[in-house]
Amino acid sequence: MNAEYLTKLIEHEEKKKEKAFEDARDLRKHQIGRLIIFSLLFVFVVAFIGLTNPNTLTEVLKGIVLFISGVGAGLGVKSYLDRKKD
């Protein structure tokens, strides 16, 4: 091993760390964007349906809560089974 090889290896590791940082930053931006979009959509649905038909609003909200709890339960079971395997 010579100095040139070690220099290239160090540069490669630095580029890898920089890329991982950029990927994490981009992921955060996308998550915030999705949160804003879904929040606006939720507010629109609640306002639009709530003003036109309050009974339908309660059914829609029940459906949303059931969907979110189902997704959460599914992810919880998956993570539990994954930990159990290890």
N, CA, C and O atoms as a GROMACS GRO file, in nm:
protein
  344
    1MET      N    1   0.084  -0.118   0.000
    1MET     CA    2   0.000   0.000   0.000
    1MET      C    3   0.089   0.124   0.000
    1MET      O    4   0.186   0.136   0.074
    2ASN      N    5   0.049   0.214  -0.086
    2ASN     CA    6   0.126   0.337  -0.092
    2ASN      C    7   0.037   0.456  -0.054
    2ASN      O    8  -0.082   0.440  -0.031
    3ALA      N    9   0.097   0.571  -0.049
    3ALA     CA   10   0.026   0.692  -0.005
    3ALA      C   11  -0.085   0.730  -0.102
    3ALA      O   12  -0.191   0.778  -0.061
    4GLU      N   13  -0.063   0.708  -0.230
    4GLU     CA   14  -0.164   0.742  -0.331
    4GLU      C   15  -0.290   0.657  -0.311
    4GLU      O   16  -0.402   0.707  -0.322
    5TYR      N   17  -0.272   0.530  -0.284
    5TYR     CA   18  -0.384   0.440  -0.261
    5TYR      C   19  -0.463   0.483  -0.137
    5TYR      O   20  -0.586   0.486  -0.139
    6LEU      N   21  -0.393   0.516  -0.031
    6LEU     CA   22  -0.460   0.558   0.092
    6LEU      C   23  -0.535   0.690   0.072
    6LEU      O   24  -0.644   0.708   0.126
    7THR      N   25  -0.477   0.780  -0.005
    7THR     CA   26  -0.542   0.908  -0.033
    7THR      C   27  -0.672   0.886  -0.109
    7THR      O   28  -0.774   0.947  -0.077
    8LYS      N   29  -0.668   0.798  -0.210
    8LYS     CA   30  -0.790   0.769  -0.286
    8LYS      C   31  -0.895   0.703  -0.198
    8LYS      O   32  -1.014   0.732  -0.211
    9LEU      N   33  -0.852   0.616  -0.111
    9LEU     CA   34  -0.944   0.547  -0.020
    9LEU      C   35  -1.012   0.647   0.074
    9LEU      O   36  -1.132   0.638   0.097
   10ILE      N   37  -0.936   0.739   0.127
   10ILE     CA   38  -0.990   0.842   0.217
   10ILE      C   39  -1.087   0.933   0.142
   10ILE      O   40  -1.194   0.966   0.194
   11GLU      N   41  -1.050   0.973   0.020
   11GLU     CA   42  -1.138   1.058  -0.060
   11GLU      C   43  -1.270   0.987  -0.090
   11GLU      O   44  -1.377   1.047  -0.086
   12HIS      N   45  -1.260   0.858  -0.121
   12HIS     CA   46  -1.380   0.779  -0.151
   12HIS      C   47  -1.473   0.773  -0.028
   12HIS      O   48  -1.594   0.786  -0.042
   13GLU      N   49  -1.417   0.754   0.089
   13GLU     CA   50  -1.497   0.749   0.212
   13GLU      C   51  -1.562   0.884   0.241
   13GLU      O   52  -1.676   0.889   0.286
   14GLU      N   53  -1.490   0.992   0.216
   14GLU     CA   54  -1.546   1.126   0.237
   14GLU      C   55  -1.662   1.151   0.142
   14GLU      O   56  -1.764   1.208   0.182
   15LYS      N   57  -1.648   1.108   0.017
   15LYS     CA   58  -1.756   1.125  -0.081
   15LYS      C   59  -1.878   1.042  -0.041
   15LYS      O   60  -1.992   1.085  -0.058
   16LYS      N   61  -1.853   0.923   0.013
   16LYS     CA   62  -1.962   0.838   0.059
   16LYS      C   63  -2.039   0.904   0.173
   16LYS      O   64  -2.163   0.903   0.175
   17LYS      N   65  -1.966   0.960   0.268
   17LYS     CA   66  -2.031   1.028   0.381
   17LYS      C   67  -2.110   1.150   0.333
   17LYS      O   68  -2.221   1.175   0.381
   18GLU      N   69  -2.054   1.224   0.240
   18GLU     CA   70  -2.120   1.342   0.186
   18GLU      C   71  -2.249   1.302   0.114
   18GLU      O   72  -2.352   1.369   0.128
   19LYS      N   73  -2.243   1.194   0.037
   19LYS     CA   74  -2.361   1.145  -0.035
   19LYS      C   75  -2.468   1.099   0.063
   19LYS      O   76  -2.586   1.126   0.042
   20ALA      N   77  -2.430   1.030   0.170
   20ALA     CA   78  -2.527   0.984   0.270
   20ALA      C   79  -2.594   1.104   0.337
   20ALA      O   80  -2.714   1.100   0.364
   21PHE      N   81  -2.518   1.209   0.364
   21PHE     CA   82  -2.575   1.330   0.424
   21PHE      C   83  -2.675   1.395   0.329
   21PHE      O   84  -2.783   1.436   0.373
   22GLU      N   85  -2.642   1.404   0.201
   22GLU     CA   86  -2.733   1.463   0.103
   22GLU      C   87  -2.859   1.380   0.088
   22GLU      O   88  -2.969   1.435   0.076
   23ASP      N   89  -2.846   1.247   0.090
   23ASP     CA   90  -2.962   1.160   0.080
   23ASP      C   91  -3.054   1.178   0.200
   23ASP      O   92  -3.176   1.182   0.184
   24ALA      N   93  -2.999   1.190   0.319
   24ALA     CA   94  -3.079   1.211   0.439
   24ALA      C   95  -3.150   1.345   0.432
   24ALA      O   96  -3.266   1.356   0.472
   25ARG      N   97  -3.082   1.448   0.383
   25ARG     CA   98  -3.143   1.580   0.370
   25ARG      C   99  -3.258   1.576   0.269
   25ARG      O  100  -3.364   1.634   0.294
   26ASP      N  101  -3.238   1.509   0.156
   26ASP     CA  102  -3.344   1.498   0.056
   26ASP      C  103  -3.464   1.420   0.110
   26ASP      O  104  -3.579   1.456   0.083
   27LEU      N  105  -3.437   1.316   0.186
   27LEU     CA  106  -3.545   1.238   0.246
   27LEU      C  107  -3.628   1.323   0.340
   27LEU      O  108  -3.751   1.316   0.340
   28ARG      N  109  -3.562   1.405   0.422
   28ARG     CA  110  -3.634   1.494   0.513
   28ARG      C  111  -3.720   1.592   0.436
   28ARG      O  112  -3.834   1.619   0.476
   29LYS      N  113  -3.668   1.648   0.327
   29LYS     CA  114  -3.745   1.742   0.246
   29LYS      C  115  -3.870   1.675   0.190
   29LYS      O  116  -3.978   1.734   0.192
   30HIS      N  117  -3.855   1.552   0.141
   30HIS     CA  118  -3.970   1.481   0.085
   30HIS      C  119  -4.073   1.449   0.193
   30HIS      O  120  -4.193   1.457   0.169
   31GLN      N  121  -4.026   1.411   0.310
   31GLN     CA  122  -4.118   1.380   0.419
   31GLN      C  123  -4.198   1.503   0.461
   31GLN      O  124  -4.318   1.495   0.486
   32ILE      N  125  -4.131   1.617   0.470
   32ILE     CA  126  -4.199   1.741   0.507
   32ILE      C  127  -4.299   1.779   0.398
   32ILE      O  128  -4.410   1.824   0.428
   33GLY      N  129  -4.260   1.762   0.273
   33GLY     CA  130  -4.351   1.792   0.162
   33GLY      C  131  -4.475   1.705   0.165
   33GLY      O  132  -4.586   1.754   0.146
   34ARG      N  133  -4.456   1.575   0.190
   34ARG     CA  134  -4.571   1.484   0.199
   34ARG      C  135  -4.661   1.522   0.316
   34ARG      O  136  -4.784   1.520   0.304
   35LEU      N  137  -4.601   1.556   0.428
   35LEU     CA  138  -4.680   1.595   0.545
   35LEU      C  139  -4.765   1.718   0.515
   35LEU      O  140  -4.882   1.723   0.553
   36ILE      N  141  -4.707   1.816   0.449
   36ILE     CA  142  -4.781   1.938   0.414
   36ILE      C  143  -4.894   1.906   0.318
   36ILE      O  144  -5.006   1.955   0.335
   37ILE      N  145  -4.866   1.825   0.216
   37ILE     CA  146  -4.969   1.789   0.118
   37ILE      C  147  -5.084   1.715   0.183
   37ILE      O  148  -5.201   1.748   0.160
   38PHE      N  149  -5.053   1.614   0.265
   38PHE     CA  150  -5.159   1.538   0.330
   38PHE      C  151  -5.237   1.623   0.431
   38PHE      O  152  -5.357   1.605   0.448
   39SER      N  153  -5.168   1.714   0.497
   39SER     CA  154  -5.238   1.803   0.592
   39SER      C  155  -5.335   1.894   0.518
   39SER      O  156  -5.449   1.912   0.562
   40LEU      N  157  -5.291   1.952   0.407
   40LEU     CA  158  -5.379   2.037   0.329
   40LEU      C  159  -5.497   1.959   0.273
   40LEU      O  160  -5.610   2.007   0.272
   41LEU      N  161  -5.470   1.837   0.226
   41LEU     CA  162  -5.578   1.753   0.175
   41LEU      C  163  -5.678   1.720   0.284
   41LEU      O  164  -5.799   1.723   0.262
   42PHE      N  165  -5.628   1.688   0.402
   42PHE     CA  166  -5.715   1.656   0.515
   42PHE      C  167  -5.801   1.776   0.552
   42PHE      O  168  -5.922   1.762   0.573
   43VAL      N  169  -5.741   1.893   0.560
   43VAL     CA  170  -5.817   2.015   0.594
   43VAL      C  171  -5.922   2.043   0.488
   43VAL      O  172  -6.035   2.080   0.520
   44PHE      N  173  -5.886   2.025   0.362
   44PHE     CA  174  -5.981   2.047   0.254
   44PHE      C  175  -6.098   1.950   0.263
   44PHE      O  176  -6.214   1.991   0.250
   45VAL      N  177  -6.069   1.823   0.285
   45VAL     CA  178  -6.176   1.723   0.295
   45VAL      C  179  -6.267   1.753   0.413
   45VAL      O  180  -6.389   1.747   0.401
   46VAL      N  181  -6.208   1.784   0.528
   46VAL     CA  182  -6.288   1.813   0.646
   46VAL      C  183  -6.374   1.937   0.622
   46VAL      O  184  -6.492   1.937   0.655
   47ALA      N  185  -6.318   2.041   0.566
   47ALA     CA  186  -6.393   2.164   0.543
   47ALA      C  187  -6.502   2.143   0.438
   47ALA      O  188  -6.616   2.185   0.458
   48PHE      N  189  -6.468   2.079   0.329
   48PHE     CA  190  -6.564   2.060   0.220
   48PHE      C  191  -6.678   1.969   0.261
   48PHE      O  192  -6.796   2.002   0.243
   49ILE      N  193  -6.644   1.853   0.316
   49ILE     CA  194  -6.749   1.759   0.354
   49ILE      C  195  -6.822   1.806   0.479
   49ILE      O  196  -6.943   1.787   0.491
   50GLY      N  197  -6.751   1.867   0.572
   50GLY     CA  198  -6.814   1.914   0.695
   50GLY      C  199  -6.919   2.020   0.670
   50GLY      O  200  -7.020   2.025   0.741
   51LEU      N  201  -6.896   2.103   0.572
   51LEU     CA  202  -6.994   2.208   0.542
   51LEU      C  203  -7.114   2.154   0.465
   51LEU      O  204  -7.226   2.203   0.481
   52THR      N  205  -7.092   2.053   0.382
   52THR     CA  206  -7.202   2.001   0.300
   52THR      C  207  -7.284   1.896   0.373
   52THR      O  208  -7.407   1.898   0.367
   53ASN      N  209  -7.216   1.802   0.444
   53ASN     CA  210  -7.289   1.695   0.509
   53ASN      C  211  -7.210   1.646   0.631
   53ASN      O  212  -7.117   1.567   0.615
   54PRO      N  213  -7.246   1.689   0.750
   54PRO     CA  214  -7.172   1.650   0.871
   54PRO      C  215  -7.174   1.500   0.900
   54PRO      O  216  -7.078   1.446   0.955
   55ASN      N  217  -7.283   1.431   0.863
   55ASN     CA  218  -7.290   1.287   0.886
   55ASN      C  219  -7.186   1.212   0.802
   55ASN      O  220  -7.125   1.116   0.849
   56THR      N  221  -7.167   1.257   0.681
   56THR     CA  222  -7.066   1.196   0.596
   56THR      C  223  -6.926   1.223   0.650
   56THR      O  224  -6.837   1.138   0.640
   57LEU      N  225  -6.909   1.340   0.708
   57LEU     CA  226  -6.778   1.374   0.765
   57LEU      C  227  -6.739   1.277   0.875
   57LEU      O  228  -6.624   1.234   0.882
   58THR      N  229  -6.833   1.241   0.961
   58THR     CA  230  -6.800   1.147   1.069
   58THR      C  231  -6.761   1.011   1.011
   58THR      O  232  -6.671   0.946   1.062
   59GLU      N  233  -6.828   0.968   0.905
   59GLU     CA  234  -6.795   0.840   0.842
   59GLU      C  235  -6.657   0.845   0.776
   59GLU      O  236  -6.580   0.749   0.785
   60VAL      N  237  -6.627   0.956   0.711
   60VAL     CA  238  -6.495   0.971   0.648
   60VAL      C  239  -6.386   0.973   0.753
   60VAL      O  240  -6.282   0.909   0.736
   61LEU      N  241  -6.408   1.046   0.862
   61LEU     CA  242  -6.308   1.051   0.969
   61LEU      C  243  -6.289   0.914   1.033
   61LEU      O  244  -6.176   0.876   1.067
   62LYS      N  245  -6.397   0.837   1.050
   62LYS     CA  246  -6.385   0.701   1.101
   62LYS      C  247  -6.299   0.616   1.008
   62LYS      O  248  -6.212   0.541   1.052
   63GLY      N  249  -6.325   0.629   0.878
   63GLY     CA  250  -6.248   0.553   0.780
   63GLY      C  251  -6.101   0.589   0.783
   63GLY      O  252  -6.016   0.501   0.774
   64ILE      N  253  -6.070   0.717   0.794
   64ILE     CA  254  -5.930   0.761   0.799
   64ILE      C  255  -5.863   0.707   0.924
   64ILE      O  256  -5.750   0.658   0.918
   65VAL      N  257  -5.931   0.717   1.038
   65VAL     CA  258  -5.873   0.666   1.163
   65VAL      C  259  -5.852   0.515   1.156
   65VAL      O  260  -5.748   0.466   1.201
   66LEU      N  261  -5.948   0.443   1.101
   66LEU     CA  262  -5.933   0.298   1.088
   66LEU      C  263  -5.817   0.262   0.995
   66LEU      O  264  -5.741   0.168   1.022
   67PHE      N  265  -5.804   0.336   0.885
   67PHE     CA  266  -5.694   0.309   0.792
   67PHE      C  267  -5.559   0.333   0.859
   67PHE      O  268  -5.469   0.251   0.848
   68ILE      N  269  -5.546   0.446   0.927
   68ILE     CA  270  -5.418   0.478   0.993
   68ILE      C  271  -5.386   0.377   1.102
   68ILE      O  272  -5.271   0.336   1.116
   69SER      N  273  -5.488   0.337   1.179
   69SER     CA  274  -5.461   0.238   1.285
   69SER      C  275  -5.427   0.103   1.225
   69SER      O  276  -5.345   0.030   1.282
   70GLY      N  277  -5.485   0.068   1.113
   70GLY     CA  278  -5.451  -0.058   1.046
   70GLY      C  279  -5.308  -0.058   0.995
   70GLY      O  280  -5.236  -0.157   1.008
   71VAL      N  281  -5.268   0.053   0.937
   71VAL     CA  282  -5.129   0.064   0.890
   71VAL      C  283  -5.033   0.057   1.007
   71VAL      O  284  -4.931  -0.011   1.001
   72GLY      N  285  -5.065   0.128   1.114
   72GLY     CA  286  -4.979   0.126   1.233
   72GLY      C  287  -4.969  -0.012   1.293
   72GLY      O  288  -4.860  -0.055   1.333
   73ALA      N  289  -5.081  -0.083   1.300
   73ALA     CA  290  -5.080  -0.219   1.355
   73ALA      C  291  -4.998  -0.312   1.266
   73ALA      O  292  -4.923  -0.396   1.316
   74GLY      N  293  -5.013  -0.298   1.136
   74GLY     CA  294  -4.937  -0.382   1.044
   74GLY      C  295  -4.787  -0.358   1.056
   74GLY      O  296  -4.709  -0.454   1.056
   75LEU      N  297  -4.747  -0.232   1.067
   75LEU     CA  298  -4.605  -0.202   1.083
   75LEU      C  299  -4.553  -0.251   1.217
   75LEU      O  300  -4.440  -0.298   1.227
   76GLY      N  301  -4.637  -0.240   1.320
   76GLY     CA  302  -4.597  -0.288   1.453
   76GLY      C  303  -4.576  -0.438   1.454
   76GLY      O  304  -4.479  -0.487   1.512
   77VAL      N  305  -4.667  -0.512   1.391
   77VAL     CA  306  -4.654  -0.658   1.386
   77VAL      C  307  -4.531  -0.695   1.305
   77VAL      O  308  -4.457  -0.786   1.343
   78LYS      N  309  -4.507  -0.626   1.194
   78LYS     CA  310  -4.390  -0.657   1.111
   78LYS      C  311  -4.261  -0.634   1.188
   78LYS      O  312  -4.172  -0.718   1.185
   79SER      N  313  -4.251  -0.520   1.258
   79SER     CA  314  -4.129  -0.494   1.334
   79SER      C  315  -4.112  -0.594   1.447
   79SER      O  316  -4.000  -0.634   1.478
   80TYR      N  317  -4.222  -0.634   1.510
   80TYR     CA  318  -4.215  -0.735   1.617
   80TYR      C  319  -4.164  -0.868   1.562
   80TYR      O  320  -4.080  -0.933   1.623
   81LEU      N  321  -4.216  -0.909   1.446
   81LEU     CA  322  -4.173  -1.035   1.388
   81LEU      C  323  -4.028  -1.028   1.341
   81LEU      O  324  -3.955  -1.127   1.350
   82ASP      N  325  -3.986  -0.913   1.292
   82ASP     CA  326  -3.847  -0.896   1.249
   82ASP      C  327  -3.752  -0.905   1.369
   82ASP      O  328  -3.645  -0.966   1.359
   83ARG      N  329  -3.791  -0.845   1.481
   83ARG     CA  330  -3.707  -0.853   1.602
   83ARG      C  331  -3.705  -0.994   1.656
   83ARG      O  332  -3.603  -1.039   1.709
   84LYS      N  333  -3.816  -1.065   1.643
   84LYS     CA  334  -3.827  -1.201   1.694
   84LYS      C  335  -3.735  -1.295   1.616
   84LYS      O  336  -3.679  -1.389   1.673
   85LYS      N  337  -3.720  -1.270   1.484
   85LYS     CA  338  -3.631  -1.352   1.402
   85LYS      C  339  -3.486  -1.338   1.445
   85LYS      O  340  -3.411  -1.436   1.446
   86ASP      N  341  -3.446  -1.217   1.481
   86ASP     CA  342  -3.306  -1.193   1.519
   86ASP      C  343  -3.282  -1.246   1.655
   86ASP      O  344  -3.171  -1.236   1.707
   0.00000   0.00000   0.00000
